Amino acid sequence: MYFELFFVLACLSKCYCLNKEDEQEHCDQLKQWLESSSVSLELSKKGFHREVTTTVELRPTTLSGASIVLLYRWSNGVFVDPYQLASLGDQSNFEILLDSAIDLEVPAHKTSGFLTFVFPSHIGSAPSFLKLTIPVHGRYHEPSFSGEAFTSVHIEPPDLLLRTEKCSDLRRFESHSVVDAPCTVSNSSTCSWMKKPLQQESSTVSVMLPVGDGSATMLVCGGTLLATMVCCVVLSKYMLKHRLV
C-alpha cells in the first residue's frame, strides 16, 4: 500500500516538474519576445483624413499559443470612426475594441482622448510580423489668436501586449509591467498582459491640422451680421413691393 502511494506521489511530482519546465520555457520565450520586438508607426494621406500604419516585428521565432493586443492611446485631436471600421469588415486584418463611445462631430476642446484595443486577426500562433492600417480623422480645433495657421497633434506608438496561457506566473517579469486588458474583442473578461517597455527611440508621428484665425472673429461676425441685415431688408422690400405678405 505504501509502495503504491509512493508511486502515485512520484508520478504527480514528475508531471508537476514537467509542467513547470514547460511553463518556464514559454515564459522565457515571452520575455525574449518582449525584449527583442519592435513597434513603429507610419502616417499616410493628407488633410483631416489619414491612415496610421503600425508595423510589429516579433523576434526571433513564433511563440506557440501566444496572443497579441495593441493598445493605442489617442489624443483628443483625432478620432476613429466606428461606422467606417465596421464597414471594412473582412477587408481589415484586425478587430478593434473602443473603451468609450465616439462623438464624430464635437471639436477637440470639447472631448477627451480615448483608448482602442486592436486584436490582430490570425489563426493559430501569433505571427512574427504584423502590419495594420487604421483610418483616423482630425477634429476641428479652437481658432488661434497668436497667428498660427496649424496645430500639431501627436500620435504615439501603441503599447504591445503579449500573453500566453502556458505562462501564468507573471511575477518573474521584474523589468516589465503587467496590465489588465480585455482577453478578446468581445470584452467579456479581463486578462493580465505583459507590456513591452517603452523604446528609447519612439516613432511618434505628428498630424498638422489647420486652425482658424481668432483675431478675425470680430470682423467675420460683424461682416456676417451686416450681410444678414442687408439681405433681410432687400427681401422685405421685394415682398412688400409685390404684395407677397
Accessible surface in RSA format (square Angstrom, percent):
REM  Atomic radii and reference values for relative SASA: ProtOr
REM  Chains: A
REM  Algorithm: Lee & Richards
REM  Probe-radius: 1.40
REM  Slices: 20
REM RES _ NUM      All-atoms   Total-Side   Main-Chain    Non-polar    All polar
REM                ABS   REL    ABS   REL    ABS   REL    ABS   REL    ABS   REL
RES MET A   1   188.42  97.6 147.92  97.9  40.50  96.4 115.52  98.2  72.89  96.6
RES TYR A   2   186.83  87.2 181.89 103.5   4.94  12.9 134.33 100.9  52.50  64.7
RES PHE A   3   155.48  77.8 147.43  91.3   8.05  20.9 152.61  92.5   2.86   8.2
RES GLU A   4   118.52  68.0 116.37  88.0   2.15   5.1  39.17  75.8  79.35  64.8
RES LEU A   5    99.73  55.5  95.89  68.6   3.84   9.6  99.08  69.6   0.64   1.7
RES PHE A   6   139.82  70.0 137.41  85.1   2.41   6.3 139.17  84.4   0.65   1.9
RES PHE A   7   121.35  60.7 120.17  74.4   1.18   3.1 121.35  73.6   0.00   0.0
RES VAL A   8    76.49  50.3  74.88  67.8   1.61   3.9  76.49  66.5   0.00   0.0
RES LEU A   9   101.53  56.5  97.69  69.9   3.84   9.6  98.06  68.9   3.46   9.3
RES ALA A  10    47.38  43.6  33.33  51.4  14.06  32.0  41.92  59.0   5.46  14.5
RES CYS A  11    53.58  40.5  49.33  55.0   4.25  10.0  25.33  64.2  28.25  30.5
RES LEU A  12   109.97  61.2 105.34  75.4   4.63  11.6 105.79  74.3   4.18  11.3
RES SER A  13    62.28  52.6  54.77  73.1   7.51  17.3  31.31  66.7  30.98  43.4
RES LYS A  14   127.53  62.2 123.75  75.9   3.78   9.0  74.99  67.5  52.54  56.0
RES CYS A  15    69.47  52.6  67.34  75.1   2.13   5.0  19.91  50.5  49.56  53.4
RES TYR A  16   139.13  65.0 136.20  77.5   2.94   7.6 106.10  79.7  33.03  40.7
RES CYS A  17    60.24  45.6  57.36  64.0   2.88   6.8  17.12  43.4  43.11  46.5
RES LEU A  18    89.94  50.1  85.93  61.5   4.01  10.1  86.21  60.5   3.73  10.0
RES ASN A  19    99.45  68.6  94.64  91.5   4.81  11.6  22.89  55.1  76.56  74.0
RES LYS A  20    80.78  39.4  77.74  47.7   3.05   7.3  49.50  44.6  31.28  33.3
RES GLU A  21   112.34  64.5 103.56  78.3   8.78  20.9  44.59  86.2  67.75  55.3
RES ASP A  22    56.12  39.3  52.49  52.2   3.63   8.6  21.22  49.9  34.90  34.8
RES GLU A  23    24.54  14.1  23.64  17.9   0.89   2.1   7.71  14.9  16.83  13.7
RES GLN A  24    76.04  42.5  76.04  55.6   0.00   0.0  37.72  80.3  38.32  29.1
RES GLU A  25    93.60  53.7  88.89  67.2   4.71  11.2  30.31  58.6  63.28  51.7
RES HIS A  26    16.06   8.8  16.06  11.2   0.00   0.0  13.54  14.0   2.52   2.9
RES CYS A  27     0.74   0.6   0.00   0.0   0.74   1.7   0.21   0.5   0.54   0.6
RES ASP A  28    70.98  49.7  64.80  64.5   6.18  14.6  28.25  66.5  42.73  42.6
RES GLN A  29    63.71  35.6  62.81  45.9   0.90   2.1  22.26  47.4  41.45  31.4
RES LEU A  30     0.33   0.2   0.33   0.2   0.00   0.0   0.33   0.2   0.00   0.0
RES LYS A  31    82.99  40.5  82.99  50.9   0.00   0.0  30.20  27.2  52.79  56.2
RES GLN A  32    88.61  49.6  86.80  63.4   1.82   4.3  23.16  49.3  65.45  49.6
RES TRP A  33     4.05   1.6   4.05   2.0   0.00   0.0   2.01   1.1   2.04   3.3
RES LEU A  34     0.00   0.0   0.00   0.0   0.00   0.0   0.00   0.0   0.00   0.0
RES GLU A  35   103.98  59.7  73.86  55.9  30.12  71.7  32.41  62.7  71.57  58.4
RES SER A  36    36.98  31.2  26.67  35.6  10.31  23.7  35.59  75.8   1.39   1.9
RES SER A  37     6.21   5.2   0.00   0.0   6.21  14.3   0.00   0.0   6.21   8.7
RES SER A  38    34.64  29.3  34.20  45.6   0.44   1.0  27.33  58.2   7.31  10.2
RES VAL A  39     7.86   5.2   5.78   5.2   2.08   5.0   5.86   5.1   2.00   5.4
RES SER A  40    45.46  38.4  45.31  60.5   0.15   0.3  32.28  68.7  13.17  18.5
RES LEU A  41    11.26   6.3   0.00   0.0  11.26  28.3   0.00   0.0  11.26  30.3
RES GLU A  42   100.82  57.9  96.56  73.0   4.26  10.2  34.51  66.7  66.31  54.1
RES LEU A  43    49.48  27.6  16.14  11.5  33.34  83.8  16.24  11.4  33.24  89.4
RES SER A  44    50.85  43.0  43.92  58.6   6.93  16.0  47.14 100.4   3.71   5.2
RES LYS A  45   129.44  63.1 101.85  62.5  27.60  65.7  69.07  62.2  60.38  64.3
RES LYS A  46   186.17  90.8 168.22 103.2  17.94  42.7 110.98  99.9  75.18  80.1
RES GLY A  47    36.44  44.9   0.00   N/A  36.44  44.9  32.40  88.9   4.04   9.1
RES PHE A  48    44.36  22.2  41.43  25.7   2.93   7.6  41.51  25.2   2.85   8.2
RES HIS A  49   115.01  62.9 113.18  78.7   1.82   4.7  86.29  88.9  28.71  33.4
RES ARG A  50    34.47  14.5  31.70  16.2   2.77   6.6   2.52   3.4  31.95  19.4
RES GLU A  51    49.09  28.2  49.09  37.1   0.00   0.0   1.56   3.0  47.53  38.8
RES VAL A  52     0.14   0.1   0.06   0.1   0.08   0.2   0.06   0.1   0.08   0.2
RES THR A  53    16.74  11.9  16.61  16.8   0.13   0.3   5.52   7.4  11.22  17.0
RES THR A  54     0.05   0.0   0.05   0.0   0.00   0.0   0.00   0.0   0.05   0.1
RES THR A  55    18.76  13.3  17.45  17.7   1.31   3.1  14.46  19.4   4.30   6.5
RES VAL A  56     0.19   0.1   0.08   0.1   0.11   0.3   0.08   0.1   0.11   0.3
RES GLU A  57    68.20  39.2  68.20  51.6   0.00   0.0   3.30   6.4  64.90  53.0
RES LEU A  58     2.31   1.3   0.23   0.2   2.07   5.2   0.23   0.2   2.07   5.6
RES ARG A  59   104.43  43.8 104.43  53.2   0.00   0.0  54.23  74.1  50.20  30.4
RES PRO A  60    81.06  59.1  53.98  49.2  27.08  98.4  56.35  46.5  24.71 153.6
RES THR A  61    91.47  65.1  86.74  87.9   4.73  11.3  68.50  92.0  22.98  34.7
RES THR A  62    71.28  50.7  49.39  50.1  21.89  52.2  28.50  38.3  42.78  64.7
RES LEU A  63     1.37   0.8   0.56   0.4   0.80   2.0   1.37   1.0   0.00   0.0
RES SER A  64    65.58  55.4  62.49  83.4   3.08   7.1  34.36  73.2  31.21  43.7
RES GLY A  65    47.68  58.8   0.00   N/A  47.68  58.8  37.44 102.7  10.24  22.9
RES ALA A  66     3.68   3.4   0.00   0.0   3.68   8.4   0.00   0.0   3.68   9.7
RES SER A  67    40.63  34.3  40.22  53.7   0.41   0.9  12.18  25.9  28.45  39.9
RES ILE A  68     5.30   3.0   0.00   0.0   5.30  12.8   0.00   0.0   5.30  14.4
RES VAL A  69     0.05   0.0   0.05   0.0   0.00   0.0   0.05   0.0   0.00   0.0
RES LEU A  70     0.00   0.0   0.00   0.0   0.00   0.0   0.00   0.0   0.00   0.0
RES LEU A  71    11.15   6.2  10.69   7.6   0.46   1.2  10.69   7.5   0.46   1.2
RES TYR A  72     1.66   0.8   1.66   0.9   0.00   0.0   1.66   1.2   0.00   0.0
RES ARG A  73   123.57  51.9 108.02  55.1  15.56  37.0  53.92  73.7  69.65  42.2
RES TRP A  74    10.57   4.2   1.94   0.9   8.63  20.3   4.13   2.2   6.44  10.5
RES SER A  75    42.52  35.9  31.72  42.3  10.80  24.9  39.36  83.8   3.17   4.4
RES ASN A  76    57.04  39.3  54.24  52.4   2.80   6.7   5.09  12.2  51.95  50.2
RES GLY A  77     1.61   2.0   0.00   N/A   1.61   2.0   1.47   4.0   0.14   0.3
RES VAL A  78     1.22   0.8   0.77   0.7   0.45   1.1   0.77   0.7   0.45   1.2
RES PHE A  79    22.27  11.1  22.09  13.7   0.18   0.5  22.27  13.5   0.00   0.0
RES VAL A  80     0.23   0.1   0.23   0.2   0.00   0.0   0.23   0.2   0.00   0.0
RES ASP A  81    28.01  19.6  27.76  27.6   0.25   0.6   0.33   0.8  27.68  27.6
RES PRO A  82    39.31  28.7  33.12  30.2   6.19  22.5  34.69  28.6   4.62  28.7
RES TYR A  83   162.86  76.0 155.36  88.4   7.50  19.5 109.43  82.2  53.43  65.9
RES GLN A  84    59.26  33.1  53.28  38.9   5.98  14.2  23.73  50.5  35.52  26.9
RES LEU A  85    17.75   9.9   7.49   5.4  10.25  25.8   7.90   5.6   9.84  26.5
RES ALA A  86    80.81  74.3  50.00  77.2  30.80  70.1  63.03  88.8  17.77  47.1
RES SER A  87    85.09  71.9  50.98  68.0  34.11  78.6  51.65 110.0  33.44  46.8
RES LEU A  88    47.30  26.3  45.07  32.2   2.23   5.6  45.34  31.8   1.96   5.3
RES GLY A  89    43.76  54.0   0.00   N/A  43.76  54.0  34.18  93.8   9.58  21.5
RES ASP A  90   153.77 107.7 120.65 120.1  33.12  78.3  42.64 100.4 111.13 110.8
RES GLN A  91   154.94  86.6 114.91  84.0  40.04  95.3  46.81  99.6 108.14  82.0
RES SER A  92    28.98  24.5   9.73  13.0  19.24  44.3  11.19  23.8  17.79  24.9
RES ASN A  93    67.45  46.5  61.94  59.9   5.51  13.3  35.89  86.4  31.56  30.5
RES PHE A  94    12.92   6.5   4.88   3.0   8.04  20.9   4.88   3.0   8.04  23.0
RES GLU A  95    93.07  53.4  88.44  66.9   4.63  11.0  27.57  53.3  65.49  53.5
RES ILE A  96    35.80  20.4  15.51  11.6  20.29  48.9  15.51  11.2  20.29  55.1
RES LEU A  97    31.09  17.3  30.10  21.5   1.00   2.5  31.09  21.8   0.00   0.0
RES LEU A  98    42.67  23.8  24.32  17.4  18.35  46.1  24.32  17.1  18.35  49.4
RES ASP A  99    73.61  51.6  35.73  35.6  37.87  89.6  22.22  52.3  51.39  51.2
RES SER A 100    57.55  48.6  42.08  56.2  15.48  35.7  46.96 100.0  10.60  14.8
RES ALA A 101   104.69  96.3  68.51 105.7  36.18  82.3  78.61 110.7  26.08  69.1
RES ILE A 102    25.74  14.6   4.42   3.3  21.31  51.4   6.07   4.4  19.67  53.4
RES ASP A 103    75.89  53.2  64.82  64.5  11.07  26.2  29.67  69.8  46.22  46.1
RES LEU A 104    53.74  29.9  37.55  26.9  16.19  40.7  37.55  26.4  16.19  43.6
RES GLU A 105   148.78  85.4 126.91  96.0  21.87  52.1  56.90 110.1  91.88  75.0
RES VAL A 106    41.27  27.2  36.31  32.9   4.96  11.9  38.80  33.7   2.47   6.7
RES PRO A 107    36.09  26.3  34.99  31.9   1.10   4.0  36.09  29.8   0.00   0.0
RES ALA A 108     3.67   3.4   3.67   5.7   0.00   0.0   3.67   5.2   0.00   0.0
RES HIS A 109    90.43  49.4  55.32  38.4  35.11  89.8  52.33  53.9  38.10  44.3
RES LYS A 110   148.28  72.3 115.13  70.6  33.15  78.9  66.17  59.6  82.11  87.5
RES THR A 111    42.96  30.6  21.03  21.3  21.93  52.3  11.94  16.0  31.03  46.9
RES SER A 112    84.06  71.0  73.65  98.3  10.41  24.0  45.38  96.6  38.68  54.2
RES GLY A 113    39.42  48.6   0.00   N/A  39.42  48.6  13.14  36.1  26.28  58.9
RES PHE A 114    12.49   6.2   6.82   4.2   5.67  14.7  10.20   6.2   2.29   6.5
RES LEU A 115    50.42  28.1  50.42  36.1   0.00   0.0  50.42  35.4   0.00   0.0
RES THR A 116     0.00   0.0   0.00   0.0   0.00   0.0   0.00   0.0   0.00   0.0
RES PHE A 117    22.13  11.1  22.13  13.7   0.00   0.0  22.13  13.4   0.00   0.0
RES VAL A 118     0.00   0.0   0.00   0.0   0.00   0.0   0.00   0.0   0.00   0.0
RES PHE A 119    20.80  10.4  20.31  12.6   0.49   1.3  20.31  12.3   0.49   1.4
RES PRO A 120    11.96   8.7   0.92   0.8  11.04  40.1   0.92   0.8  11.04  68.6
RES SER A 121    62.07  52.4  36.47  48.7  25.60  59.0  36.41  77.5  25.66  35.9
RES HIS A 122    66.41  36.3  31.12  21.6  35.29  90.3  32.77  33.8  33.65  39.2
RES ILE A 123   177.82 101.2 149.37 111.3  28.44  68.5 152.24 109.6  25.58  69.4
RES GLY A 124    61.68  76.1   0.00   N/A  61.68  76.1  41.24 113.2  20.44  45.8
RES SER A 125    43.13  36.4  25.95  34.6  17.18  39.6   9.14  19.5  33.99  47.6
RES ALA A 126     0.00   0.0   0.00   0.0   0.00   0.0   0.00   0.0   0.00   0.0
RES PRO A 127    43.20  31.5  35.78  32.6   7.42  27.0  43.20  35.7   0.00   0.0
RES SER A 128    44.34  37.5  39.46  52.7   4.88  11.2   6.91  14.7  37.43  52.4
RES PHE A 129   112.51  56.3  99.35  61.5  13.16  34.2  99.69  60.4  12.82  36.7
RES LEU A 130    13.15   7.3  11.10   7.9   2.05   5.1  13.15   9.2   0.00   0.0
RES LYS A 131   108.81  53.1  95.57  58.6  13.25  31.5  43.87  39.5  64.94  69.2
RES LEU A 132     0.16   0.1   0.13   0.1   0.03   0.1   0.16   0.1   0.00   0.0
RES THR A 133    52.95  37.7  42.86  43.5  10.09  24.0  26.18  35.2  26.77  40.5
RES ILE A 134     0.15   0.1   0.15   0.1   0.00   0.0   0.15   0.1   0.00   0.0
RES PRO A 135    13.28   9.7  13.19  12.0   0.09   0.3  13.19  10.9   0.09   0.6
RES VAL A 136     1.42   0.9   1.42   1.3   0.00   0.0   1.42   1.2   0.00   0.0
RES HIS A 137    22.41  12.2  22.05  15.3   0.36   0.9  20.81  21.5   1.60   1.9
RES GLY A 138    11.06  13.6   0.00   N/A  11.06  13.6   0.39   1.1  10.67  23.9
RES ARG A 139    10.75   4.5   7.23   3.7   3.53   8.4   4.43   6.1   6.32   3.8
RES TYR A 140   157.47  73.5 156.16  88.8   1.31   3.4 110.04  82.7  47.43  58.5
RES HIS A 141    45.29  24.8  28.09  19.5  17.20  44.0  22.95  23.6  22.34  26.0
RES GLU A 142   100.79  57.9  90.28  68.3  10.51  25.0  19.54  37.8  81.25  66.3
RES PRO A 143    63.42  46.2  55.48  50.6   7.94  28.9  55.66  46.0   7.76  48.2
RES SER A 144    17.95  15.2  10.80  14.4   7.15  16.5  15.68  33.4   2.27   3.2
RES PHE A 145   151.05  75.6 118.41  73.3  32.64  84.9 119.47  72.4  31.58  90.4
RES SER A 146    88.33  74.6  51.41  68.6  36.92  85.0  54.03 115.1  34.30  48.1
RES GLY A 147    66.14  81.6   0.00   N/A  66.14  81.6  34.10  93.6  32.04  71.8
RES GLU A 148   109.22  62.7  99.72  75.4   9.50  22.6  33.52  64.8  75.70  61.8
RES ALA A 149    60.81  55.9  49.51  76.4  11.30  25.7  53.72  75.7   7.09  18.8
RES PHE A 150   106.46  53.3  95.80  59.3  10.65  27.7  95.80  58.1  10.65  30.5
RES THR A 151    38.87  27.6  34.52  35.0   4.35  10.4  14.01  18.8  24.85  37.6
RES SER A 152    50.37  42.6  27.29  36.4  23.08  53.2  24.53  52.2  25.83  36.2
RES VAL A 153     7.87   5.2   5.00   4.5   2.86   6.9   7.87   6.8   0.00   0.0
RES HIS A 154   105.21  57.5  94.76  65.9  10.44  26.7  67.57  69.6  37.64  43.8
RES ILE A 155     5.71   3.2   3.10   2.3   2.60   6.3   5.71   4.1   0.00   0.0
RES GLU A 156    87.52  50.2  84.64  64.0   2.88   6.9  40.97  79.2  46.55  38.0
RES PRO A 157    29.53  21.5  16.75  15.3  12.79  46.5  16.75  13.8  12.79  79.5
RES PRO A 158     7.75   5.6   0.00   0.0   7.75  28.2   0.34   0.3   7.41  46.1
RES ASP A 159    17.37  12.2  14.09  14.0   3.28   7.8   3.27   7.7  14.10  14.1
RES LEU A 160     2.17   1.2   0.38   0.3   1.79   4.5   0.38   0.3   1.79   4.8
RES LEU A 161     0.00   0.0   0.00   0.0   0.00   0.0   0.00   0.0   0.00   0.0
RES LEU A 162     0.00   0.0   0.00   0.0   0.00   0.0   0.00   0.0   0.00   0.0
RES ARG A 163    41.02  17.2  39.98  20.4   1.04   2.5   6.04   8.3  34.98  21.2
RES THR A 164     8.13   5.8   0.91   0.9   7.22  17.2   1.18   1.6   6.95  10.5
RES GLU A 165   128.93  74.0 108.59  82.2  20.34  48.4  58.29 112.8  70.64  57.7
RES LYS A 166   107.46  52.4  97.23  59.7  10.23  24.3  65.51  59.0  41.95  44.7
RES CYS A 167     4.86   3.7   0.00   0.0   4.86  11.4   0.00   0.0   4.86   5.2
RES SER A 168    89.70  75.8  60.75  81.1  28.94  66.7  45.48  96.9  44.21  61.9
RES ASP A 169    39.41  27.6  33.69  33.5   5.73  13.5  15.65  36.8  23.77  23.7
RES LEU A 170    29.68  16.5  25.27  18.1   4.42  11.1  25.46  17.9   4.22  11.4
RES ARG A 171   206.58  86.7 183.51  93.5  23.07  54.9  90.17 123.2 116.41  70.6
RES ARG A 172    76.90  32.3  51.28  26.1  25.62  61.0  40.63  55.5  36.27  22.0
RES PHE A 173     7.61   3.8   0.47   0.3   7.14  18.6   1.17   0.7   6.44  18.4
RES GLU A 174   164.69  94.6 127.55  96.5  37.15  88.4  49.03  94.8 115.66  94.4
RES SER A 175    84.38  71.3  52.84  70.5  31.54  72.7  57.09 121.6  27.29  38.2
RES HIS A 176    18.11   9.9   3.89   2.7  14.22  36.4   8.14   8.4   9.96  11.6
RES SER A 177    49.71  42.0  41.56  55.5   8.14  18.8  44.05  93.8   5.66   7.9
RES VAL A 178    68.06  44.8  38.70  35.0  29.36  70.8  38.70  33.6  29.36  79.6
RES VAL A 179    35.47  23.3  29.89  27.1   5.57  13.4  35.47  30.8   0.00   0.0
RES ASP A 180   108.55  76.0  78.94  78.6  29.60  70.0  20.17  47.5  88.38  88.1
RES ALA A 181     3.20   2.9   0.91   1.4   2.29   5.2   3.20   4.5   0.00   0.0
RES PRO A 182    14.13  10.3  14.13  12.9   0.00   0.0  14.13  11.7   0.00   0.0
RES CYS A 183    22.65  17.1  14.31  16.0   8.34  19.6  10.04  25.4  12.62  13.6
RES THR A 184    69.08  49.1  67.50  68.4   1.59   3.8  65.34  87.8   3.75   5.7
RES VAL A 185    44.19  29.1  36.40  33.0   7.79  18.8  36.40  31.6   7.79  21.1
RES SER A 186    80.11  67.7  46.96  62.7  33.15  76.4  51.44 109.5  28.66  40.2
RES ASN A 187    84.11  58.0  64.85  62.7  19.26  46.4   5.94  14.3  78.16  75.6
RES SER A 188    95.20  80.4  55.26  73.8  39.94  92.0  47.06 100.2  48.14  67.4
RES SER A 189    60.20  50.9  49.20  65.7  11.00  25.3  45.26  96.4  14.95  20.9
RES THR A 190    91.50  65.1  61.26  62.1  30.24  72.1  31.13  41.8  60.37  91.3
RES CYS A 191    22.72  17.2  16.18  18.0   6.55  15.4   8.52  21.6  14.21  15.3
RES SER A 192    50.36  42.6  39.81  53.1  10.55  24.3  11.69  24.9  38.67  54.2
RES TRP A 193     0.98   0.4   0.86   0.4   0.12   0.3   0.98   0.5   0.00   0.0
RES MET A 194     0.35   0.2   0.26   0.2   0.09   0.2   0.26   0.2   0.09   0.1
RES LYS A 195    46.37  22.6  45.97  28.2   0.40   0.9   7.59   6.8  38.78  41.3
RES LYS A 196    24.11  11.8  19.45  11.9   4.66  11.1   5.41   4.9  18.71  19.9
RES PRO A 197    57.94  42.2  45.11  41.1  12.84  46.7  54.55  45.0   3.39  21.1
RES LEU A 198   158.53  88.3 132.54  94.8  25.99  65.3 135.24  95.0  23.29  62.7
RES GLN A 199    62.90  35.2  44.13  32.2  18.78  44.7  29.81  63.5  33.09  25.1
RES GLN A 200   189.42 105.9 146.57 107.1  42.85 102.0  58.67 124.9 130.74  99.2
RES GLU A 201   156.01  89.6 139.85 105.8  16.16  38.5  59.34 114.8  96.67  78.9
RES SER A 202    63.80  53.9  35.69  47.6  28.11  64.8  32.13  68.4  31.67  44.4
RES SER A 203    33.75  28.5  23.00  30.7  10.76  24.8  33.58  71.5   0.17   0.2
RES THR A 204    53.36  38.0  27.26  27.6  26.10  62.2  22.47  30.2  30.89  46.7
RES VAL A 205    25.95  17.1  21.47  19.4   4.48  10.8  25.95  22.5   0.00   0.0
RES SER A 206    50.69  42.8  30.42  40.6  20.27  46.7  18.29  38.9  32.40  45.4
RES VAL A 207     1.93   1.3   1.82   1.6   0.11   0.3   1.93   1.7   0.00   0.0
RES MET A 208    98.85  51.2  91.78  60.7   7.07  16.8  80.94  68.8  17.90  23.7
RES LEU A 209     0.21   0.1   0.21   0.2   0.00   0.0   0.21   0.1   0.00   0.0
RES PRO A 210    60.54  44.1  53.28  48.6   7.26  26.4  53.59  44.2   6.96  43.2
RES VAL A 211    24.57  16.2   4.02   3.6  20.56  49.5  10.29   8.9  14.29  38.7
RES GLY A 212    40.21  49.6   0.00   N/A  40.21  49.6  32.53  89.3   7.68  17.2
RES ASP A 213    83.47  58.5  64.45  64.2  19.02  45.0  32.40  76.3  51.07  50.9
RES GLY A 214     2.34   2.9   0.00   N/A   2.34   2.9   0.12   0.3   2.22   5.0
RES SER A 215    86.67  73.2  52.37  69.9  34.30  79.0  45.71  97.3  40.96  57.4
RES ALA A 216    29.26  26.9  25.75  39.7   3.51   8.0  29.26  41.2   0.00   0.0
RES THR A 217    61.55  43.8  56.09  56.9   5.46  13.0  54.68  73.4   6.87  10.4
RES MET A 218   158.61  82.1 152.89 101.2   5.72  13.6 122.81 104.4  35.80  47.4
RES LEU A 219   139.66  77.8 130.59  93.4   9.07  22.8 136.83  96.1   2.83   7.6
RES VAL A 220    91.64  60.3  85.18  77.1   6.46  15.6  90.31  78.5   1.33   3.6
RES CYS A 221    73.11  55.3  65.11  72.6   7.99  18.8  27.67  70.1  45.44  49.0
RES GLY A 222    38.83  47.9   0.00   N/A  38.83  47.9  33.03  90.6   5.80  13.0
RES GLY A 223    37.98  46.8   0.00   N/A  37.98  46.8  31.30  85.9   6.68  15.0
RES THR A 224    82.97  59.0  75.66  76.7   7.32  17.4  64.75  87.0  18.22  27.5
RES LEU A 225   112.29  62.5 109.16  78.1   3.13   7.9 111.95  78.6   0.34   0.9
RES LEU A 226   114.37  63.7 112.98  80.8   1.39   3.5 114.14  80.2   0.23   0.6
RES ALA A 227    55.50  51.0  47.90  73.9   7.60  17.3  55.20  77.7   0.30   0.8
RES THR A 228    71.00  50.5  65.53  66.4   5.48  13.1  53.68  72.1  17.32  26.2
RES MET A 229   109.24  56.6 105.99  70.1   3.25   7.7  94.17  80.1  15.07  20.0
RES VAL A 230    79.05  52.0  76.51  69.3   2.54   6.1  79.05  68.7   0.00   0.0
RES CYS A 231    71.96  54.4  68.81  76.8   3.15   7.4  20.04  50.8  51.93  56.0
RES CYS A 232    70.00  52.9  66.43  74.1   3.57   8.4  25.37  64.3  44.63  48.1
RES VAL A 233    87.49  57.6  84.59  76.6   2.90   7.0  87.38  75.9   0.10   0.3
RES VAL A 234    89.46  58.9  87.17  78.9   2.29   5.5  88.34  76.8   1.12   3.0
RES LEU A 235   109.59  61.0 109.59  78.4   0.00   0.0 109.59  77.0   0.00   0.0
RES SER A 236    56.82  48.0  52.84  70.5   3.97   9.2  27.89  59.4  28.93  40.5
RES LYS A 237   138.06  67.4 132.56  81.3   5.50  13.1  77.54  69.8  60.52  64.5
RES TYR A 238   117.28  54.8 112.88  64.2   4.39  11.4  76.37  57.4  40.90  50.4
RES MET A 239    71.93  37.3  71.93  47.6   0.00   0.0  47.71  40.6  24.22  32.1
RES LEU A 240   121.75  67.8 107.55  76.9  14.20  35.7 108.33  76.1  13.42  36.1
RES LYS A 241   166.04  81.0 133.61  82.0  32.43  77.2  87.79  79.0  78.25  83.3
RES HIS A 242    90.65  49.5  69.59  48.4  21.06  53.9  51.39  53.0  39.26  45.7
RES ARG A 243   213.19  89.5 189.37  96.5  23.82  56.7  62.19  85.0 151.01  91.5
RES LEU A 244   107.95  60.1  75.80  54.2  32.15  80.8  80.73  56.7  27.22  73.3
RES VAL A 245   122.87  80.8  58.14  52.6  64.73 156.0  94.71  82.3  28.15  76.4
END  Absolute sums over single chains surface
CHAIN  1 A    15364.4      12561.8       2802.6       9269.7       6094.7
END  Absolute sums over all chains
TOTAL         15364.4      12561.8       2802.6       9269.7       6094.7
